């Protein structure tokens, strides 16, 4: 089963090489790696070009200007050829057996999307913590219970909800997961951490107030105002 790994990068020169290497070194090898340079003005494009020349599995896309994560991910999904889409953030690390473990759940147990817990970079703290053991339907009323970068999902499941909702410039993952649960998609959130998550100076931290606004729109089933 072919996997399309998708990653959008914006000014990620300091971290993106390790993220790319973590995918290229996966034990599961039947994948393509679609990466979008979302209008970066640092060395991101040069790094991406270098790796794409070295590994034919990498397919590069580029936005003339920064259009944000939501639209960039939808561009990559629409250009993908795999039956399964796997997320990867440009400042995070996937552990070597991540795709292999997730694909086993999808192929052998018919789950339509699979996520996992993660270890926070530098501290090695396991997240989610205690909330991992609470019912997902309950948690969705308060927060996103899944780690976006760990997502592996069938193309069929994405088709059922129309991919990412482009009304959500932020909290697009919370919106996606809420939509998937609402239509009864079968999922598995794995106890084993398969991912290392950066929590310093990431989008969630830099734009926390905007994230909160969009998250409230998810919980209240409202269309957010266009970003200013």
C-alpha positions as CSV (number, residue, x, y, z in Angstrom):
1,X,0.0,0.0,0.0
2,X,1.5,3.3,-1.1
3,X,1.7,6.2,1.3
4,X,1.9,9.8,0.4
5,X,3.7,11.7,3.2
6,X,2.8,15.4,3.0
7,X,4.7,18.3,4.6
8,X,4.3,22.1,4.3
9,X,7.3,24.3,5.2
10,X,7.5,28.0,5.9
11,X,10.9,29.4,6.9
12,X,11.9,26.0,8.4
13,X,15.6,26.0,7.5
14,X,16.8,25.3,11.1
15,X,14.8,22.1,11.5
16,X,13.6,20.8,8.1
17,X,16.7,18.6,7.3
18,X,16.1,16.4,10.4
19,X,12.4,16.1,9.6
20,X,13.1,15.1,6.0
21,X,15.8,12.5,7.1
22,X,13.3,11.0,9.6
23,X,10.9,10.2,6.7
24,X,13.6,9.0,4.2
25,X,14.9,6.6,6.8
26,X,11.5,4.9,7.5
27,X,11.4,1.1,7.7
28,X,8.3,1.2,5.5
29,X,9.6,2.2,2.1
30,X,6.6,2.3,-0.3
31,X,6.0,6.0,-0.1
32,X,6.2,9.3,-1.9
33,X,7.2,12.5,-0.1
34,X,5.3,15.6,-1.2
35,X,6.7,18.8,0.3
36,X,5.4,22.4,-0.2
37,X,7.6,25.4,0.2
38,X,4.9,27.9,1.4
39,X,6.6,31.1,0.4
40,X,9.7,30.8,2.6
41,X,12.3,33.6,2.5
42,X,15.1,31.7,4.3
43,X,17.2,28.8,3.0
44,X,14.2,26.3,3.1
45,X,14.0,26.2,-0.7
46,X,17.7,25.5,-1.2
47,X,17.5,22.6,1.3
48,X,14.4,21.1,-0.3
49,X,16.0,21.3,-3.7
50,X,19.1,19.5,-2.5
51,X,17.2,16.6,-1.0
52,X,14.8,16.3,-4.0
53,X,17.9,15.9,-6.3
54,X,19.2,13.2,-4.0
55,X,16.0,11.2,-3.6
56,X,13.4,10.7,-6.3
57,X,10.6,10.0,-3.8
58,X,10.6,13.7,-2.9
59,X,8.2,15.8,-5.0
60,X,8.5,19.6,-4.5
61,X,5.7,22.2,-4.8
62,X,6.1,25.9,-4.2
63,X,3.7,28.7,-3.4
64,X,4.7,32.1,-4.7
65,X,3.5,33.6,-1.5
66,X,2.7,32.2,1.9
67,X,-0.9,30.9,1.9
68,X,-0.9,28.9,5.1
69,X,-0.9,25.3,6.2
70,X,-4.5,24.5,5.4
71,X,-4.5,25.3,1.7
72,X,-0.9,24.0,1.3
73,X,-1.9,20.6,2.7
74,X,-4.9,20.4,0.4
75,X,-2.7,21.1,-2.6
76,X,-0.4,18.2,-1.6
77,X,-3.4,15.9,-1.0
78,X,-4.8,16.7,-4.4
79,X,-1.4,15.9,-6.0
80,X,-0.8,12.7,-4.1
81,X,-1.0,9.2,-5.5
82,X,-1.0,7.0,-2.4
83,X,-4.0,5.3,-0.8
84,X,-2.9,6.6,2.6
85,X,-1.9,10.2,3.5
86,X,0.6,10.7,6.3
87,X,1.4,14.0,7.9
88,X,4.8,15.3,8.9
89,X,5.6,18.8,10.3
90,X,8.8,20.5,9.2
91,X,10.0,20.9,12.8
92,X,9.2,17.4,14.1
93,X,10.7,13.9,13.8
94,X,9.0,10.6,12.9
95,X,10.6,7.6,14.6
96,X,11.9,5.0,12.1
97,X,9.1,2.5,12.4
98,X,6.3,5.0,12.5
99,X,4.8,4.4,9.1
100,X,5.2,0.6,9.4
101,X,3.3,0.5,12.7
102,X,0.5,2.8,11.4
103,X,0.1,1.0,8.1
104,X,-0.3,-2.3,9.9
105,X,-3.3,-1.0,11.8
106,X,-4.8,0.3,8.6
107,X,-4.2,-2.8,6.5
108,X,-4.8,-5.5,9.1
109,X,-7.5,-3.9,11.3
110,X,-9.4,-1.7,8.9
111,X,-8.8,1.6,10.7
112,X,-9.4,4.6,8.5
113,X,-7.0,6.9,10.4
114,X,-4.3,6.2,12.9
115,X,-2.5,8.7,15.2
116,X,-0.1,8.2,18.1
117,X,1.3,9.8,21.2
118,X,4.5,11.8,21.0
119,X,7.6,12.8,23.0
120,X,8.2,16.5,23.4
121,X,11.6,17.5,22.0
122,X,14.2,18.3,24.8
123,X,12.0,17.2,27.7
124,X,11.0,13.8,26.4
125,X,7.6,14.3,28.1
126,X,4.9,12.0,26.8
127,X,1.8,13.7,25.3
128,X,-1.1,13.4,25.5
129,X,-0.8,12.7,29.2
130,X,-3.7,11.5,31.4
131,X,-6.2,12.8,28.8
132,X,-5.1,10.0,26.4
133,X,-7.2,7.6,28.5
134,X,-10.4,9.7,28.4
135,X,-13.1,9.1,25.8
136,X,-12.4,11.0,22.5
137,X,-16.0,12.1,22.2
138,X,-15.7,13.8,25.6
139,X,-12.3,15.5,24.8
140,X,-13.5,16.9,21.5
141,X,-15.8,19.2,23.5
142,X,-12.8,20.9,25.0
143,X,-9.7,20.4,22.8
144,X,-8.1,18.5,20.0
145,X,-7.1,15.1,21.5
146,X,-4.9,14.1,18.6
147,X,-1.4,15.1,17.5
148,X,-1.7,16.4,13.9
149,X,1.8,15.5,12.8
150,X,1.2,11.8,13.7
151,X,-1.8,11.4,11.4
152,X,-2.0,8.6,8.8
153,X,-5.4,8.5,7.1
154,X,-6.9,6.8,4.1
155,X,-7.7,8.9,1.0
156,X,-11.2,7.5,1.2
157,X,-11.7,8.9,4.7
158,X,-10.5,12.4,3.6
159,X,-12.8,12.3,0.6
160,X,-15.8,11.7,3.0
161,X,-15.1,15.1,4.7
162,X,-13.7,17.0,1.7
163,X,-10.1,17.2,3.0
164,X,-9.1,20.2,5.2
165,X,-11.7,22.9,5.6
166,X,-10.1,26.0,4.1
167,X,-12.2,28.3,6.3
168,X,-9.9,27.3,9.1
169,X,-6.5,29.0,8.6
170,X,-5.7,27.8,12.2
171,X,-6.9,24.8,14.1
172,X,-7.4,23.0,10.8
173,X,-6.4,19.7,12.5
174,X,-9.0,20.1,15.2
175,X,-11.7,20.8,12.6
176,X,-10.6,17.8,10.5
177,X,-10.6,15.4,13.4
178,X,-14.0,16.7,14.5
179,X,-15.4,16.2,11.0
180,X,-14.0,12.7,10.8
181,X,-15.5,11.7,14.1
182,X,-18.8,13.2,13.2
183,X,-19.2,11.0,10.2
184,X,-18.2,7.8,12.0
185,X,-14.7,7.3,10.7
186,X,-13.0,4.3,12.5
187,X,-9.8,5.4,14.2
188,X,-7.0,4.3,16.4
189,X,-4.9,6.5,18.7
190,X,-1.8,4.4,19.5
191,X,-0.3,4.4,23.0
192,X,3.2,4.0,21.8
193,X,4.9,7.3,20.9
194,X,5.9,7.3,17.2
195,X,6.9,11.0,16.9
196,X,9.0,13.7,18.5
197,X,7.1,17.0,18.7
198,X,8.7,20.5,18.8
199,X,6.8,22.8,21.2
200,X,9.1,25.8,21.0
201,X,8.2,28.7,18.7
202,X,5.9,26.6,16.6
203,X,2.7,27.9,15.0
204,X,0.5,27.0,18.0
205,X,2.8,29.0,20.4
206,X,3.3,32.0,18.1
207,X,-0.4,32.5,17.3
208,X,-2.0,31.1,20.4
209,X,-4.8,33.7,20.5
210,X,-5.8,33.1,16.9
211,X,-5.6,29.3,17.5
212,X,-8.0,29.7,20.5
213,X,-10.5,31.7,18.3
214,X,-10.5,29.0,15.6
215,X,-10.7,26.2,18.1
216,X,-13.8,27.9,19.6
217,X,-15.3,28.0,16.1
218,X,-14.8,24.3,15.8
219,X,-16.4,23.6,19.1
220,X,-19.4,25.9,18.4
221,X,-19.7,24.6,14.8
222,X,-19.2,28.2,13.4
223,X,-17.4,29.4,10.3
224,X,-14.6,31.7,11.4
225,X,-14.0,35.2,10.2
226,X,-11.4,35.4,7.4
227,X,-7.9,36.0,8.8
228,X,-6.7,39.5,8.8
